[in-house]
Amino acid sequence: MTNTIGTSRRLIYIMLLLVVVASVTLSLVMEKTAHNIRRNETPLLTKAVPQLRYLGDFESAVLRYQLALDKRFTASITPERYQFLESMGRGELDASLAQLRPSLGDGPELGVLREGYLRIIKLTPEFERNVDTNPAATRRVLIAMNEDVKRLRKDVDDMQQKVQDAIYEQGRMASHSISWITLLVHLFDVLAVLTCLFMLYHVRARVRVEDELKHQAGHDPLTGLAHRRSFEARLAALPAQQQHVVVLGTIDRFSRIIGGFGHAFGDRVMIGLAGRIRAAAERSGGQVFRLDGANFAILYQMDCSGAEFAAAMAGLRDEVRSPYDCEGHEIFTTLSLGAVSYPRDGATPEVLLRNADAALQAARKAGGDRLVPYSQQLNAAAGERLDMESLLRHAVEREELELHYQPQQGLHDGGLIGFEALVRWRRNGQLISPADFIPMAEESGLIVAIGNWVLEEACRQVSVWQAETGRPVVVAVNISPRQFAAPGFLPHLEELLATSHVDPGSIELEITESVMVEDAEAAIALLHRLRALGFRLAIDDFGTGYSSLAYLSRFPIHKLKIDQSFVRNMHSVREQSAIVQATIGLGHSLGLTVIAEGVETEAQRGMLSGWRCDEIQGYYYSRPLPADSALKFLEGSLQLQAA
């Protein structure tokens, strides 16, 4: 587009320059032509045209003079009348010759006229002597005079023709000059019209580009929806006396679509979903804006607590829930929505957006696919969450983190087979539940630093226990997906083994199935390198992730851990009981050890033992213990084994 605009501008400049040059050239040519016409026409007007008229007057005077003599000869007039006419005729002839002198000068042409005039005048005395006495002699005089008149008229006609030819030639030249000027004017007009048409086209194209830029300045280029700045401007212009609802929404787990099929596919899906959201919102009078990524905003003019708004939200969510087919792939999506009422919950764009975002985050935290209306408690919770995240960032350096160790029991002999290291945060003497800070650490990325500290502390504790008991101890450590995918994960483990000198077989790394979501092949390669270093590997929370059995069969792991959500209700829910049994059978068929977590009752232990589960972990055997208590538990277990 930039090249096209630049070319158009250059053409306009060239055409305008041509118009200017043509205009100046035309003006000069017209001025020169007009000067030539004036120069050539001046002699015609001052000499030729008067000469033509005076020649006519001279010829008329000759004829009248001859007529006077003819009338005297035929006695048509009295002698007195003849004398008057002859005297007047001679005066006219003298006057005509005098008038011709300025145009003819004293050249031969004027001489010819004067000689002819004098020949006629010389015959007059002889005519007057014989007119009354000798008719025959008079007739001879008249005949001679008639011949002289004929010759003189012929000379006058030749002179007149010569003057007329000169006049015609000058007229032809003037007509040619005028035609040349007319052609130049037409050419100039054509050039001017073409320039104007091109300028009109360029102006129209420029207006179209300006309209497009104006539209782009206020709209998202991908979906065509108005963007964030337009949304904020719209909020700032809301009338205070009307109720509106501001809804922020996000497409749940849209990053999985991009991760699975790429950004280009995600853009095409986004265009289709944006069209659906817009259509559904506009059916209820809503105006849709795209803020960023998978986030949208919708503005309704209605009451947040009314049935009309509830119906609008239901229609919107149903529209997005419908399967979306894109290039042969069936895509299922849901919306998380946060709603805020104007002006009740905020009168400025900043406040409205902050409150609506707090409601949206609450909807996402609750699992998505739901609408959460704003309440003041949401802001308080968001503020507390920000404060907690800030404190968590300093927890490692302030030595506020500690590890508790939950014993794991082997079902074949009831003995201790190891511990699972569980991180705890002690703030101002109070333990903060992992459920409150682990998700926050995952979301913010702090889990990488915390996970590294847990590994270091677990290795240190293993070294201490082994030095005090003289017996090997296995400690399982949870590895988060973000920590597993961090570029420094493997180098950190290699450095840790080199500095702590701990036996890698004493550390069991528990990973979740979700490590395969981004790049399964890279995850499998990393697991092989970890196993080559001597670490024990386990799949944690088995059955709750996204892996397939095809990938599971390729994992170089030692153990499967059945998630406590299946163990908790397996005695009452037949389906969960079947899942636990199937998982135990699957693990054994793959040559893996199977451990069940969350075992709290004798009945659960008995069912798992009957299904030949290898190990258990849970409150039934022991709660998580501080390091000192875990050491005592370890020593007691060793004493029992020795006994």
Secondary structure as UniProt FT lines:
FT   HELIX           2..43
FT   HELIX           44..48
FT   HELIX           49..73
FT   TURN            74..75
FT   HELIX           79..104
FT   TURN            105..106
FT   HELIX           108..130
FT   TURN            131..133
FT   HELIX           135..218
FT   TURN            221..223
FT   HELIX           228..236
FT   TURN            240..241
FT   STRAND          244..251
FT   TURN            252..253
FT   HELIX           254..261
FT   HELIX           263..283
FT   TURN            284..285
FT   STRAND          287..292
FT   TURN            293..294
FT   STRAND          295..300
FT   TURN            304..305
FT   HELIX           307..321
FT   STRAND          324..326
FT   TURN            327..328
FT   STRAND          329..331
FT   STRAND          335..342
FT   TURN            343..345
FT   HELIX           349..365
FT   TURN            366..367
FT   STRAND          370..373
FT   HELIX           376..393
FT   TURN            394..399
FT   STRAND          401..410
FT   TURN            411..413
FT   STRAND          416..427
FT   TURN            428..429
FT   STRAND          430..432
FT   HELIX           434..444
FT   HELIX           446..469
FT   STRAND          475..478
FT   HELIX           481..485
FT   TURN            487..488
FT   HELIX           489..500
FT   HELIX           504..506
FT   STRAND          507..512
FT   HELIX           513..516
FT   TURN            517..518
FT   HELIX           520..533
FT   STRAND          536..542
FT   HELIX           549..552
FT   TURN            553..554
FT   STRAND          559..562
FT   HELIX           564..568
FT   TURN            569..572
FT   HELIX           574..589
FT   TURN            590..591
FT   STRAND          593..597
FT   HELIX           602..610
FT   TURN            611..612
FT   STRAND          615..617
FT   TURN            619..621
FT   STRAND          625..626
FT   HELIX           627..642
//
